[in-house]
C-alpha cells in the first residue's frame, strides 16, 4: 500500500463554503425520493457549488460497489438487489428540480448478468418521458460486455461517458479490478455504434503519472473515438485512500487541455476542480450549441 501523507492544499484548491437555500432544497428532494448522488457518496469537492445551482449527479443501483478502487470514496461490499422503481424516482427528481441536463452514473455491479445495463436504459428512458432534459450517462465498464454497452446506447442519451481514470501503469494500485484496454474498448464500442450520442471520457492527475503518460492516454482516448474529455486533480476522499502525490498547477492543466485540443477533442475541460460530470451541460454546449 502506498505511503500515506498529508498535504496542505495549494491556494488554487481552496474554496469558501456558504449556506445556500437551493442546496437545501436539492438535499430534501433527494431524501424524499430516496436517491443517491455521486456528489455525496464520492465526497466530491464541488458538491456545495452544484447543489447551490440545483444540480446533482444521480448514482443508481445503490451505494455499494462490487469493486474497491484505491481512489474512490464509494463503499465496497455486497450490494443489495436492484430497486426497480428507482428509474421513475430519478425522473421525478429531475422534473421537480427543473433540470434541463441530467447526468446519471452508477456503482459497478459485477454481480449482475448485464452489469446494470438495462437499469441505465430504463432510467434514461424514464427521464426522457418525464422531462425535456438531455441525458448523459457515466457508466462502468460492464466487464467488457459489448452487448451491455450497446444496450445503454439504445437509450435516448446525448452523451455516453466512461472514464479511463488514470494511466495504465497505475491501474494495479488505482483500479485493481479494472483493465485499461477494457475501458478503451468500451469507448471504441460506443464510438462505433449507431447511436448519435457523443463519446466522452476523463482522467485524474496527481497520482504519480508523468506528462508523457497523460499525453499517451489522451492519444489512446482519441484513437478510441472519444470526442470529449475531462481532466481534473485527484483529491483523496479520506486518509484510507490513495494519497495525492502531487498538486498539478493551473498552468499544467492549461497545457493538458491544449494537448487534447491539438489531438482533435471537440470538448475539453481541464482544471483542478474538473470532474466527469462537473458543468457537463456547458461542455456539451461547447461542442453542440
C-alpha positions in Angstrom: 0.0 0.0 0.0 1.2 3.5 -0.9 2.7 5.6 1.9 0.1 7.9 3.5 1.0 11.5 3.5 -1.0 14.6 4.4 -0.5 17.6 2.0 -1.6 21.1 2.6 -3.8 22.3 -0.2 -2.3 25.0 -2.5 -4.2 28.3 -2.9 -5.9 27.3 -6.1 -7.6 24.4 -4.4 -9.2 26.3 -1.5 -12.8 27.2 -1.7 -15.2 29.1 0.6 -18.4 27.2 1.6 -21.5 29.2 2.3 -25.1 28.2 3.0 -27.5 28.3 0.1 -31.2 27.5 0.3 -31.2 25.9 -3.1 -28.7 23.4 -1.9 -31.0 22.5 1.0 -33.9 22.1 -1.4 -31.8 19.6 -3.5 -31.0 17.6 -0.4 -34.6 17.5 0.6 -35.8 16.2 -2.7 -33.1 13.5 -2.8 -34.1 12.4 0.7 -37.8 12.3 -0.1 -37.3 10.3 -3.2 -34.6 8.0 -1.6 -32.0 8.7 -4.2 -28.2 8.6 -4.1 -25.8 11.0 -5.7 -22.1 10.5 -6.6 -21.7 14.0 -5.2 -22.4 12.7 -1.7 -21.1 9.2 -1.9 -17.8 10.0 -3.6 -17.2 13.1 -1.4 -16.9 15.4 -4.4 -15.4 18.8 -3.6 -17.9 20.5 -6.0 -21.0 19.3 -4.1 -21.8 22.7 -2.5 -21.5 24.6 -5.8 -23.5 22.1 -7.8 -26.3 21.7 -5.2 -26.5 25.5 -4.9 -27.1 25.6 -8.7 -29.9 23.0 -8.2 -28.0 20.2 -9.9 -26.7 16.8 -8.9 -25.3 13.6 -10.5 -27.6 10.7 -9.8 -26.0 7.5 -8.7 -28.2 4.5 -9.5 -28.1 0.8 -8.4 -27.4 1.5 -4.8 -24.5 3.0 -2.9 -22.4 -0.2 -2.6 -19.8 -1.1 -5.2 -18.5 -4.5 -6.1 -15.1 -3.1 -6.8 -12.7 -1.4 -4.4 -10.7 1.2 -6.3 -8.0 3.0 -4.4 -9.2 6.4 -5.3 -12.9 6.2 -4.8 -15.0 7.2 -1.7 -17.9 4.9 -2.6 -18.3 1.9 -0.2 -17.2 -1.6 -1.2 -19.3 -4.6 -0.1 -22.0 -7.0 -1.3 -24.7 -4.8 -2.9 -28.5 -5.2 -2.5 -30.9 -6.2 -5.2 -31.9 -3.6 -7.8 -34.7 -1.1 -6.9 -37.0 -1.5 -9.9 -38.8 1.8 -9.0 -35.6 3.8 -9.0 -35.7 4.9 -12.6 -39.1 6.5 -12.0 -37.9 8.4 -8.9 -34.8 9.7 -10.7 -37.1 11.1 -13.4 -39.3 12.6 -10.8 -36.4 14.3 -9.1 -35.2 15.7 -12.5 -38.7 17.1 -13.1 -39.0 18.6 -9.6 -35.6 20.2 -9.9 -36.4 21.5 -13.3 -33.2 20.0 -14.8 -32.5 20.5 -18.5 -29.5 18.3 -18.3 -29.3 15.1 -16.3 -26.1 13.1 -15.5 -26.7 9.5 -14.4 -23.9 7.4 -13.1 -23.7 4.2 -11.0 -21.7 2.0 -8.8 -20.1 -1.0 -10.6 -22.3 -4.1 -10.3 -20.3 -7.1 -11.3 -22.9 -9.2 -9.6 -25.5 -8.5 -12.3 -25.5 -10.5 -15.5 -25.6 -7.3 -17.6 -23.7 -5.2 -15.2 -26.8 -2.9 -14.8 -27.1 -2.0 -18.5 -30.9 -2.5 -18.5 -31.2 -0.3 -15.4 -29.3 2.5 -17.2 -31.6 2.2 -20.2 -34.7 2.3 -18.1 -33.5 5.3 -16.1 -32.6 7.3 -19.2 -35.9 6.4 -20.9 -37.9 7.4 -17.7 -36.2 10.8 -17.7 -36.9 11.2 -21.4 -40.6 10.5 -20.9 -40.9 12.7 -17.8 -38.9 15.7 -18.9 -37.3 17.6 -21.8 -33.8 17.2 -20.4 -30.8 15.9 -22.2 -29.3 12.8 -20.5 -25.6 11.9 -20.0 -24.7 8.5 -18.7 -21.4 7.8 -16.9 -21.1 4.1 -16.9 -18.8 1.3 -15.5 -17.1 -1.0 -18.0 -19.7 -3.8 -17.7 -16.9 -6.3 -17.6 -16.2 -5.6 -21.2 -19.6 -6.9 -22.4 -20.2 -5.1 -25.7 -23.9 -6.0 -25.7 -24.3 -4.3 -22.3 -22.6 -1.1 -23.7 -24.8 -1.2 -26.8 -27.9 -1.7 -24.5 -27.2 1.6 -22.8 -26.6 3.3 -26.1 -30.0 2.2 -27.3 -31.5 4.6 -24.7 -32.3 8.3 -25.5 -29.0 9.8 -24.4 -26.9 12.8 -25.6 -23.6 11.7 -24.1 -22.0 8.3 -23.3 -19.3 8.7 -20.8 -16.9 6.1 -19.4 -13.8 7.2 -17.5 -10.3 5.7 -18.2 -9.4 7.4 -14.8 -5.6 7.1 -14.9 -2.6 5.9 -16.8 -2.1 2.2 -17.5 1.0 1.9 -15.3 -1.0 2.9 -12.2 -4.0 0.6 -12.8 -2.9 -2.1 -10.4 -3.0 0.3 -7.5 -5.7 2.8 -8.6 -8.1 0.4 -10.4 -7.1 -3.2 -9.4 -10.2 -4.8 -10.7 -10.3 -2.9 -14.0 -8.3 -3.0 -17.2 -7.0 -0.1 -19.2 -7.6 -1.8 -22.6 -11.1 -2.9 -21.5 -12.0 0.7 -20.8 -10.6 1.8 -24.2 -12.7 -1.0 -25.8 -15.9 0.4 -24.1 -15.2 3.8 -25.6 -14.5 2.2 -29.0 -17.7 0.2 -28.9 -19.6 3.4 -28.1 -18.0 5.4 -30.9 -18.6 2.7 -33.5 -22.3 2.2 -32.5 -25.3 3.5 -34.4 -26.1 5.9 -31.6 -25.9 9.7 -32.0 -24.5 10.1 -28.5 -21.2 11.8 -28.2 -18.5 9.7 -26.5 -16.7 11.2 -23.5 -14.0 10.1 -21.0 -12.0 11.5 -18.2 -8.9 11.1 -16.1 -7.4 12.2 -12.8 -3.9 13.6 -12.4 -1.8 13.9 -9.3 -1.4 10.2 -8.7 2.1 9.9 -9.8 1.7 9.9 -13.6 4.1 11.7 -15.9 3.3 14.3 -18.5 4.2 11.9 -21.3 1.9 9.2 -19.8 -1.0 11.7 -19.8 -0.4 12.6 -23.4 -0.3 8.9 -24.3 -3.7 8.3 -22.6 -5.2 11.3 -24.4 -3.9 9.8 -27.7 -5.5 6.4 -26.8 -8.8 8.0 -25.9 -8.9 9.9 -29.1 -8.0 6.8 -31.2 -10.8 5.0 -29.5 -13.3 7.6 -30.8 -13.6 9.8 -27.8 -14.7 13.4 -28.6 -15.0 14.9 -25.2 -12.5 14.7 -22.3 -12.3 15.9 -18.7 -9.0 16.2 -16.7 -9.0 17.0 -13.0 -7.0 16.9 -9.9 -7.2 13.8 -7.8 -8.1 14.5 -4.2 -8.0 11.7 -1.6 -11.5 11.2 -0.2 -10.1 10.0 3.2 -6.8 9.1 4.8 -7.5 5.5 4.0 -7.4 6.1 0.3 -4.5 6.6 -2.1 -2.6 9.8 -1.2 -2.2 12.7 -3.5 1.4 12.5 -5.0 1.3 16.0 -6.5 -0.9 19.0 -6.9 -0.9 19.9 -10.6 -0.8 23.6 -11.2 -3.4 25.5 -13.2 -0.8 26.2 -15.8 -0.2 22.5 -16.3 -3.9 21.9 -16.7 -3.9 24.5 -19.4 -1.1 22.6 -21.1 -3.0 19.3 -20.9 -6.1 21.0 -22.3 -4.2 22.4 -25.2 -2.7 18.9 -25.9 -6.3 17.5 -26.0 -7.4 20.2 -28.4 -4.5 19.6 -30.7 -5.3 15.9 -30.7 -8.8 16.7 -32.0 -11.0 16.5 -29.0 -14.1 18.7 -29.7 -14.9 19.3 -26.0 -12.2 19.8 -23.4 -12.4 20.6 -19.7 -9.1 20.6 -17.8 -8.6 22.2 -14.4 -8.1 21.5 -10.7 -11.8 21.1 -9.9 -12.9 19.5 -13.1 -14.8 16.2 -12.6 -16.6 13.9 -15.1 -20.0 15.5 -14.5 -18.9 18.9 -13.4 -20.6 21.6 -15.6 -21.3 18.7 -18.1 -24.1 20.7 -19.8 -21.7 23.5 -20.6 -19.1 21.1 -22.0 -21.7 19.6 -24.3 -22.9 23.1 -25.4 -19.3 23.9 -26.4 -19.4 21.0 -28.8 -23.1 21.0 -29.9 -24.6 24.5 -29.3 
